[in-house]
């Protein structure tokens, strides 16, 4: 059986001097086995509308995209055949797209929201596990499938930054508007009703999306422990006087004197002169 020192060398370097004031403890944590990042330019995504909003879009002469946001990302994890330890992560992105619809030249725009869907797949390494996991959170009477015991499969996590709304266009529809997948009922509730498949005018948007996909597993690891994280700052009760709260805010100097390009430096990624790829 392996023996663990209560004062390993890597812990000594983390404390002051040569004294060892930490000890090793075992914790259960999620370890990232594999991950990837992507910069996707999603061209010409079809936007789906409820019947009320579709009637407005059918009379549109032009549209302008205001913003887009990620409502949810549905993930499905499956082992890759003949490649042990590798898993395919199928992702379905649901975007809420806010548009301004112009029904006549020079008219005031009408704001409408629609749903855009994008499917994506990546293959990552997640190692293997042949045990079944049982936890006290699962109750047989509840029959909660999400908490039911199962094989020790890894967990897929998707992180998505707020999409960049690049462009939008409206054109005549040539066929029925059918979504690429079944739209969940809760998604329909967010938009106030079912999405229509009959339309005379269609809207297509282009979005820029930054994302990170990773596969994690619960593992037991030894880590140095120094003390519990006990808060040292006392919670202050907020005042009922709004002017007193306002008096504690710093003056927003940068809002009145925004920095110029030379002050931004090169670490912020502003390098428009070296744009490459088909998405520029």
VOBA-1610 file (N, C-alpha, C; in pm, whole numbers, padded with zeros to 5 digits, always signed):
BEGIN
Unk+00085-00119+00000Unk+00000+00000+00000Unk+00089+00124+00000Unk+00049+00222-00084Unk+00129+00344-00093Unk+00115+00426+00033Unk+00225+00489+00072Unk+00225+00573+00190Unk+00238+00719+00148Unk+00168+00806+00219Unk+00169+00947+00188Unk+00229+01023+00305Unk+00324+01106+00274Unk+00387+01187+00377Unk+00295+01301+00416Unk+00295+01335+00542Unk+00211+01446+00588Unk+00272+01580+00552Unk+00394+01577+00501Unk+00461+01702+00465Unk+00543+01681+00339Unk+00480+01658+00221Unk+00555+01637+00099Unk+00627+01764+00056Unk+00726+01746-00032Unk+00810+01859-00072Unk+00729+01966-00142Unk+00630+01925-00225Unk+00554+02026-00295Unk+00470+02112-00201Unk+00438+02057-00081Unk+00363+02136+00014Unk+00454+02233+00090Unk+00578+02190+00112Unk+00672+02277+00184Unk+00698+02405+00105Unk+00703+02393-00027Unk+00729+02510-00110Unk+00613+02607-00108Unk+00494+02560-00070Unk+00377+02647-00071Unk+00359+02722+00059Unk+00436+02690+00161Unk+00423+02757+00289Unk+00549+02837+00316Unk+00538+02924+00412Unk+00652+03010+00443Unk+00757+02933+00522Unk+00883+02953+00485Unk+00994+02889+00556Unk+00995+02740+00532Unk+01055+02668+00629Unk+01065+02523+00619Unk+00961+02452+00704Unk+00874+02529+00769Unk+00774+02467+00854Unk+00659+02412+00770Unk+00611+02296+00806Unk+00501+02235+00734Unk+00374+02252+00816Unk+00291+02353+00780Unk+00168+02377+00854Unk+00046+02332+00776Unk+00064+02242+00681Unk-00049+02188+00606Unk-00047+02037+00616Unk-00157+01977+00578Unk-00166+01832+00576Unk-00240+01790+00450Unk-00219+01665+00409Unk-00284+01613+00289Unk-00420+01557+00324Unk-00518+01593+00244Unk-00654+01541+00261Unk-00702+01488+00127Unk-00795+01395+00133Unk-00852+01336+00012Unk-00986+01403-00016Unk-01003+01451-00139Unk-01128+01514-00179Unk-01180+01447-00305Unk-01309+01456-00325Unk-01373+01408-00447Unk-01400+01530-00534Unk-01338+01534-00654Unk-01348+01652-00739Unk-01361+01610-00885Unk-01405+01705-00966Unk-01414+01683-01110Unk-01280+01716-01174Unk-01220+01618-01239Unk-01095+01639-01310Unk-01123+01646-01460Unk-01067+01746-01526Unk-01084+01762-01670Unk-00987+01669-01742Unk-01039+01571-01815Unk-00956+01477-01889Unk-00921+01529-02028Unk-01010+01604-02089Unk-00983+01656-02223Unk-01073+01776-02245Unk-01028+01868-02327Unk-01107+01988-02356Unk-01063+02048-02488Unk-01148+02131-02544Unk-01115+02202-02669Unk-01192+02334-02670Unk-01137+02430-02739Unk-01202+02560-02755Unk-01228+02585-02903Unk-01334+02659-02930Unk-01372+02685-03068Unk-01413+02830-03086Unk-01387+02879-03206Unk-01433+03010-03250Unk-01513+02986-03377Unk-01644+02977-03363Unk-01732+02940-03474Unk-01803+03061-03531Unk-01804+03071-03663Unk-01885+03170-03733Unk-02004+03094-03793Unk-02118+03110-03733Unk-02238+03037-03773Unk-02313+03117-03878Unk-02293+03078-04002Unk-02349+03153-04114Unk-02492+03109-04145Unk-02576+03206-04171Unk-02712+03185-04224Unk-02792+03083-04142Unk-02801+03108-04012Unk-02887+03025-03928Unk-03032+03068-03947Unk-03117+02970-03971Unk-03260+03000-03987Unk-03321+03037-03852Unk-03403+03141-03852Unk-03470+03187-03730Unk-03616+03144-03736Unk-03663+03082-03628Unk-03799+03032-03621Unk-03881+03124-03530Unk-04006+03149-03571Unk-04092+03243-03500Unk-04224+03177-03463Unk-04288+03236-03362Unk-04426+03199-03333Unk-04515+03259-03442Unk-04639+03217-03445Unk-04729+03263-03553Unk-04748+03413-03550Unk-04755+03471-03430Unk-04774+03615-03420Unk-04654+03691-03476Unk-04534+03650-03439Unk-04415+03719-03489Unk-04390+03688-03637Unk-04428+03568-03682Unk-04410+03534-03822Unk-04496+03622-03912Unk-04614+03660-03866Unk-04699+03749-03945Unk-04632+03884-03966Unk-04556+03929-03866Unk-04483+04055-03881Unk-04367+04038-03980Unk-04296+03927-03968Unk-04182+03901-04056Unk-04227+03885-04201Unk-04347+03829-04223Unk-04397+03808-04360Unk-04416+03938-04435Unk-04435+04047-04362Unk-04451+04178-04427Unk-04325+04262-04422Unk-04212+04201-04389Unk-04086+04275-04372Unk-04022+04305-04507Unk-03965+04425-04516Unk-03883+04461-04632Unk-03734+04450-04598Unk-03702+04463-04469Unk-03564+04447-04423Unk-03567+04418-04273Unk-03457+04362-04225Unk-03445+04332-04082Unk-03306+04373-04035Unk-03297+04397-03904Unk-03169+04431-03843Unk-03158+04354-03712Unk-03045+04289-03692Unk-03025+04211-03570Unk-02975+04302-03459Unk-03035+04291-03342Unk-02994+04371-03227Unk-02896+04294-03138Unk-02933+04174-03100Unk-02846+04094-03014Unk-02891+03949-03018Unk-02809+03863-02964Unk-02841+03720-02953Unk-02789+03669-02820Unk-02857+03569-02768Unk-02817+03513-02640Unk-02839+03362-02644Unk-02761+03289-02565Unk-02774+03144-02557Unk-02878+03110-02452Unk-02985+03042-02495Unk-03087+02999-02400Unk-03041+02873-02329Unk-02995+02775-02407Unk-02952+02648-02350Unk-02869+02572-02453Unk-02793+02476-02404Unk-02717+02384-02489Unk-02747+02242-02441Unk-02813+02164-02525Unk-02842+02025-02491Unk-02725+01939-02536Unk-02675+01854-02448Unk-02559+01771-02479Unk-02595+01624-02468Unk-02532+01545-02553Unk-02550+01400-02551Unk-02412+01337-02565Unk-02378+01248-02471Unk-02246+01186-02465Unk-02258+01039-02502Unk-02180+00997-02602Unk-02181+00859-02647Unk-02039+00809-02669Unk-02008+00684-02627Unk-01875+00628-02656Unk-01852+00613-02805Unk-01728+00635-02847Unk-01692+00619-02988Unk-01655+00472-03012Unk-01721+00403-03106Unk-01690+00263-03131Unk-01545+00243-03177Unk-01483+00137-03126Unk-01346+00097-03162Unk-01240+00197-03118Unk-01278+00294-03035Unk-01180+00389-02980Unk-01207+00400-02830Unk-01149+00311-02753Unk-01176+00306-02611Unk-01131+00435-02542Unk-01218+00483-02457Unk-01187+00603-02382Unk-01227+00732-02449Unk-01269+00727-02577Unk-01310+00847-02650Unk-01462+00855-02655Unk-01512+00978-02651Unk-01657+01001-02651Unk-01691+01113-02749Unk-01803+01097-02813Unk-01855+01204-02899Unk-01954+01286-02818Unk-01939+01416-02825Unk-02027+01509-02755Unk-02112+01580-02859Unk-02240+01543-02865Unk-02334+01608-02958Unk-02401+01723-02886Unk-02391+01842-02943Unk-02444+01962-02880Unk-02548+02027-02970Unk-02655+02073-02910Unk-02758+02148-02980Unk-02773+02283-02911Unk-02734+02388-02980Unk-02740+02524-02928Unk-02877+02585-02960Unk-02936+02651-02862Unk-03061+02725-02882Unk-03033+02872-02854Unk-03051+02956-02954Unk-03023+03099-02943Unk-03153+03179-02946Unk-03161+03277-02859Unk-03269+03376-02865Unk-03217+03495-02945Unk-03278+03520-03060Unk-03233+03625-03151Unk-03333+03740-03147Unk-03285+03858-03114Unk-03369+03978-03111Unk-03348+04057-03239Unk-03458+04087-03308Unk-03451+04152-03438Unk-03538+04277-03440Unk-03503+04369-03528Unk-03587+04483-03560Unk-03636+04465-03702Unk-03767+04461-03720Unk-03828+04434-03850Unk-03885+04564-03906Unk-03847+04597-04029Unk-03898+04715-04098Unk-04000+04669-04202Unk-04124+04713-04185Unk-04232+04670-04276Unk-04251+04764-04394Unk-04185+04879-04390Unk-04192+04974-04501Unk-04070+05063-04495Unk-04024+05117-04610Unk-03907+05205-04609Unk-03933+05329-04524Unk-03839+05357-04433Unk-03852+05474-04347Unk-03945+05457-04230Unk-04003+05341-04212Unk-04096+05319-04102Unk-04021+05284-03974Unk-04088+05296-03862Unk-04028+05258-03735Unk-04021+05106-03725Unk-03911+05052-03670Unk-03898+04907-03663Unk-03986+04845-03555Unk-04021+04720-03577Unk-04096+04641-03479Unk-04002+04536-03423Unk-03991+04527-03292Unk-03900+04432-03226Unk-03967+04295-03214Unk-03899+04192-03260Unk-03949+04055-03248Unk-03833+03966-03203Unk-03867+03857-03137Unk-03770+03758-03094Unk-03797+03626-03164Unk-03689+03557-03200Unk-03700+03429-03266Unk-03598+03331-03212Unk-03609+03208-03257Unk-03522+03100-03211Unk-03434+03050-03325Unk-03304+03043-03300Unk-03209+02986-03394Unk-03146+02862-03331Unk-03122+02760-03413Unk-03072+02631-03364Unk-02947+02594-03442Unk-02847+02540-03369Unk-02722+02498-03432Unk-02676+02367-03369Unk-02638+02272-03452Unk-02590+02141-03406Unk-02440+02129-03430Unk-02373+02064-03335Unk-02228+02051-03342Unk-02184+01924-03270Unk-02075+01864-03316Unk-02022+01743-03254Unk-01871+01754-03242Unk-01818+01712-03127Unk-01673+01703-03105Unk-01645+01568-03042Unk-01521+01520-03058Unk-01476+01395-02999Unk-01361+01424-02904Unk-01377+01382-02778Unk-01278+01409-02676Unk-01248+01282-02598Unk-01135+01282-02529Unk-01095+01167-02449Unk-01149+01182-02308Unk-01213+01075-02259Unk-01268+01078-02125Unk-01234+00959-02040Unk-01140+00875-02085Unk-01096+00757-02014Unk-01212+00658-01998Unk-01187+00551-01922Unk-01285+00445-01907Unk-01317+00420-01761Unk-01436+00367-01739Unk-01478+00327-01605Unk-01588+00224-01616Unk-01574+00114-01542Unk-01670+00004-01555Unk-01751-00018-01428Unk-01744+00073-01333Unk-01819+00058-01209Unk-01952+00131-01219Unk-02044+00096-01129Unk-02170+00168-01117Unk-02164+00259-00995Unk-02225+00374-01009Unk-02218+00476-00905Unk-02355+00488-00839Unk-02360+00474-00707Unk-02482+00490-00630Unk-02461+00603-00530Unk-02557+00693-00520Unk-02547+00803-00425Unk-02673+00811-00341Unk-02663+00879-00227Unk-02777+00895-00137Unk-02881+00991-00193Unk-02847+01063-00301Unk-02943+01156-00360Unk-03055+01083-00433Unk-03030+00958-00474Unk-03129+00885-00552Unk-03227+00814-00461Unk-03355+00832-00488Unk-03462+00766-00414Unk-03540+00679-00510Unk-03559+00552-00475Unk-03628+00459-00564Unk-03771+00503-00590Unk-03834+00562-00490Unk-03973+00603-00506Unk-03986+00718-00606Unk-03884+00806-00610Unk-03890+00919-00702Unk-03863+00877-00846Unk-03779+00776-00863Unk-03742+00728-00996Unk-03691+00841-01084Unk-03608+00925-01024Unk-03547+01034-01100Unk-03438+00978-01189Unk-03461+00981-01319Unk-03368+00919-01413Unk-03231+00986-01407Unk-03229+01118-01386Unk-03102+01189-01386Unk-03014+01147-01268Unk-03075+01104-01156Unk-02998+01065-01039Unk-02989+00914-01023Unk-03045+00839-01117Unk-03044+00694-01106Unk-02901+00642-01119Unk-02869+00531-01050Unk-02734+00475-01061Unk-02707+00425-01201Unk-02585+00445-01247Unk-02548+00401-01381Unk-02400+00381-01391Unk-02355+00355-01512Unk-02212+00334-01533Unk-02135+00462-01508Unk-02009+00443-01479Unk-01925+00557-01445Unk-01882+00630-01572Unk-01978+00696-01636Unk-01950+00772-01756Unk-01898+00911-01719Unk-01817+00970-01805Unk-01771+01107-01776Unk-01883+01207-01794Unk-01854+01329-01763Unk-01951+01438-01773Unk-01903+01539-01876Unk-01992+01578-01966Unk-01958+01678-02068Unk-02007+01815-02022Unk-01921+01914-02032Unk-01954+02051-01993Unk-01926+02145-02110Unk-02020+02235-02137Unk-02006+02332-02246Unk-02015+02472-02188Unk-01913+02552-02214Unk-01912+02693-02174Unk-01922+02778-02299Unk-02016+02872-02300Unk-02040+02955-02419Unk-02043+03101-02377Unk-01965+03182-02447Unk-01970+03327-02425Unk-02092+03385-02497Unk-02128+03504-02462Unk-02241+03570-02529Unk-02212+03582-02677Unk-02303+03534-02763Unk-02277+03538-02907Unk-02265+03682-02959Unk-02188+03696-03064Unk-02173+03824-03132Unk-02268+03826-03251Unk-02362+03920-03250Unk-02459+03932-03359Unk-02393+04002-03476Unk-02370+03929-03585Unk-02295+03982-03698Unk-02384+04039-03808Unk-02486+03965-03852Unk-02570+04014-03962Unk-02702+03939-03963Unk-02797+03995-04038Unk-02928+03932-04056Unk-02982+03972-04193Unk-03059+03883-04255Unk-03121+03912-04384Unk-03255+03843-04391Unk-03344+03897-04473Unk-03476+03840-04492Unk-03495+03811-04641Unk-03556+03698-04671Unk-03578+03660-04811Unk-03702+03573-04818Unk-03747+03545-04939Unk-03866+03461-04959Unk-03834+03316-04925Unk-03928+03251-04859Unk-03913+03109-04826Unk-03951+03025-04948Unk-03873+02923-04974Unk-03897+02837-05090Unk-03967+02707-05050Unk-03974+02678-04919Unk-04037+02555-04874Unk-04085+02573-04731Unk-04141+02468-04673Unk-04186+02473-04535Unk-04067+02491-04441Unk-04092+02561-04333Unk-03987+02590-04236Unk-03989+02480-04131Unk-03902+02383-04143Unk-03895+02272-04048Unk-03768+02282-03965Unk-03778+02282-03832Unk-03659+02287-03747Unk-03573+02162-03765Unk-03442+02172-03743Unk-03354+02055-03757Unk-03370+01952-03647Unk-03444+01984-03541Unk-03467+01891-03431Unk-03597+01930-03363Unk-03640+01844-03273Unk-03762+01874-03197Unk-03734+01984-03096Unk-03816+02086-03097Unk-03799+02197-03004Unk-03868+02161-02873Unk-03796+02162-02761Unk-03857+02126-02632Unk-03975+02217-02597Unk-04069+02162-02522Unk-04188+02238-02483Unk-04151+02361-02400Unk-04053+02346-02310Unk-04014+02460-02227Unk-03955+02572-02311Unk-03891+02535-02423Unk-03838+02637-02513Unk-03951+02715-02578Unk-04059+02644-02613Unk-04175+02711-02672Unk-04241+02804-02571Unk-04243+02764-02444Unk-04302+02848-02341Unk-04226+02979-02324Unk-04095+02975-02347Unk-04015+03097-02336Unk-04056+03200-02440Unk-04107+03154-02554Unk-04145+03245-02662Unk-04296+03265-02669Unk-04370+03204-02577Unk-04514+03228-02570Unk-04600+03144-02660Unk-04548+03035-02716Unk-04631+02951-02800Unk-04549+02863-02892Unk-04621+02785-02973Unk-04556+02695-03067Unk-04496+02774-03183Unk-04391+02717-03243Unk-04328+02778-03359Unk-04397+02731-03486Unk-04422+02824-03576Unk-04492+02791-03698Unk-04395+02737-03803Unk-04447+02650-03890Unk-04366+02595-03999Unk-04409+02651-04134Unk-04511+02736-04133Unk-04559+02797-04256Unk-04520+02944-04257Unk-04444+02985-04359Unk-04395+03122-04367Unk-04371+03159-04511Unk-04394+03285-04543Unk-04365+03335-04677Unk-04232+03410-04682Unk-04187+03461-04566Unk-04058+03530-04557Unk-03976+03464-04448Unk-03848+03442-04475Unk-03757+03377-04381Unk-03645+03471-04343Unk-03597+03457-04220Unk-03487+03538-04169Unk-03369+03447-04141Unk-03251+03490-04188Unk-03127+03416-04163Unk-03028+03510-04094Unk-02963+03460-03990Unk-02868+03542-03914Unk-02732+03474-03913Unk-02629+03553-03891Unk-02492+03505-03876Unk-02442+03547-03738Unk-02396+03447-03662Unk-02352+03471-03525Unk-02207+03425-03508Unk-02134+03495-03423Unk-02000+03454-03383Unk-02004+03398-03241Unk-01954+03276-03225Unk-01966+03207-03096Unk-01829+03157-03051Unk-01795+03186-02925Unk-01676+03132-02860Unk-01721+03030-02756Unk-01661+02911-02759Unk-01705+02807-02667Unk-01588+02720-02624Unk-01607+02655-02509Unk-01512+02557-02455Unk-01592+02432-02418Unk-01546+02318-02470Unk-01609+02190-02438Unk-01507+02105-02363Unk-01550+02045-02253Unk-01458+01963-02176Unk-01530+01840-02121Unk-01451+01734-02102Unk-01501+01610-02043Unk-01437+01592-01907Unk-01520+01568-01805Unk-01473+01560-01667Unk-01515+01426-01606Unk-01440+01388-01504Unk-01473+01270-01425Unk-01456+01301-01277Unk-01539+01238-01196Unk-01521+01246-01051Unk-01405+01156-01011Unk-01304+01215-00948Unk-01189+01139-00902Unk-01157+01179-00758Unk-01088+01091-00688Unk-01043+01120-00552Unk-00894+01154-00559Unk-00858+01270-00515Unk-00721+01316-00524Unk-00676+01370-00389Unk-00543+01365-00367Unk-00484+01421-00246Unk-00442+01565-00273Unk-00481+01654-00185Unk-00445+01794-00199Unk-00397+01846-00064Unk-00309+01946-00065Unk-00268+02006+00062Unk-00380+02090+00121Unk-00402+02076+00249Unk-00507+02152+00317Unk-00443+02237+00426Unk-00478+02365+00430Unk-00421+02457+00528Unk-00522+02495+00635Unk-00644+02525+00594Unk-00746+02561+00692Unk-00879+02572+00618Unk-00987+02579+00694Unk-01118+02602+00634Unk-01128+02746+00587Unk-01210+02765+00484Unk-01228+02899+00428Unk-01332+02974+00510Unk-01290+03027+00621Unk-01379+03102+00708Unk-01378+03248+00667Unk-01495+03307+00638Unk-01498+03448+00596Unk-01442+03538+00704Unk-01360+03632+00662Unk-01301+03727+00755Unk-01369+03863+00750Unk-01447+03886+00643Unk-01515+04015+00628Unk-01656+04007+00684Unk-01695+04108+00757Unk-01828+04111+00816Unk-01929+04163+00714Unk-02046+04099+00710Unk-02152+04144+00619Unk-02210+04276+00670Unk-02214+04375+00582Unk-02267+04505+00619Unk-02410+04517+00570Unk-02498+04563+00658Unk-02637+04582+00621Unk-02650+04704+00532Unk-02720+04686+00420Unk-02737+04797+00328Unk-02828+04903+00388Unk-02798+05025+00355Unk-02874+05138+00411Unk-03002+05159+00331Unk-03104+05211+00399Unk-03229+05244+00332Unk-03221+05380+00263Unk-03115+05454+00288Unk-03099+05586+00228Unk-03028+05570+00094Unk-03095+05593-00020Unk-03031+05574-00151Unk-02914+05668-00174Unk-02919+05788-00119Unk-02809+05882-00138Unk-02684+05835-00064Unk-02703+05769+00050Unk-02588+05717+00123Unk-02522+05604+00046Unk-02604+05517-00015Unk-02549+05412-00099Unk-02474+05470-00217Unk-02531+05575-00279Unk-02468+05639-00394Unk-02335+05704-00356Unk-02323+05754-00233Unk-02201+05823-00191Unk-02082+05729-00183Unk-02106+05597-00170Unk-01996+05501-00159Unk-01945+05454-00296Unk-02011+05493-00403Unk-01969+05453-00536Unk-01857+05542-00586Unk-01756+05482-00652Unk-01646+05559-00709Unk-01694+05635-00833Unk-01629+05748-00856Unk-01662+05827-00974Unk-01617+05751-01100Unk-01704+05733-01201Unk-01668+05656-01322Unk-01584+05738-01420Unk-01458+05756-01385Unk-01371+05839-01468Unk-01357+05785-01609Unk-01345+05651-01621Unk-01325+05592-01754Unk-01445+05612-01846Unk-01562+05632-01790Unk-01679+05656-01874Unk-01673+05792-01941Unk-01610+05889-01874Unk-01598+06023-01930Unk-01472+06039-02015Unk-01369+05962-01982Unk-01242+05968-02055Unk-01204+05828-02098Unk-01268+05773-02202Unk-01237+05636-02246Unk-01096+05626-02299Unk-01030+05511-02282Unk-00892+05494-02328Unk-00885+05491-02480Unk-00771+05537-02533Unk-00750+05529-02677Unk-00683+05398-02712Unk-00654+05376-02841Unk-00601+05248-02887Unk-00465+05220-02827Unk-00380+05322-02815Unk-00245+05301-02763Unk-00246+05257-02618Unk-00350+05297-02542Unk-00358+05260-02402Unk-00413+05120-02380Unk-00478+05064-02484Unk-00534+04930-02470Unk-00427+04824-02468Unk-00314+04850-02537Unk-00207+04751-02543Unk-00238+04641-02642Unk-00157+04536-02640Unk-00172+04426-02736Unk-00233+04303-02673Unk-00263+04307-02543Unk-00314+04187-02475Unk-00464+04173-02487Unk-00533+04274-02546Unk-00678+04268-02552Unk-00730+04205-02680Unk-00642+04168-02770Unk-00684+04099-02890Unk-00732+04191-03001Unk-00709+04324-02988Unk-00750+04416-03093Unk-00642+04422-03201Unk-00660+04339-03301Unk-00561+04334-03409Unk-00636+04314-03539Unk-00710+04419-03579Unk-00797+04407-03696Unk-00719+04399-03826Unk-00593+04437-03824Unk-00516+04434-03947Unk-00467+04296-03983Unk-00480+04198-03895Unk-00428+04063-03919Unk-00539+03960-03915Unk-00658+03998-03960Unk-00771+03906-03957Unk-00755+03802-04067Unk-00771+03676-04030Unk-00757+03566-04127Unk-00880+03477-04121Unk-00899+03404-04228Unk-01007+03306-04231Unk-01129+03358-04303Unk-01224+03270-04326Unk-01342+03303-04403Unk-01444+03383-04323Unk-01428+03392-04191Unk-01522+03461-04106Unk-01488+03608-04086Unk-01376+03655-04142Unk-01337+03795-04122Unk-01422+03885-04209
//
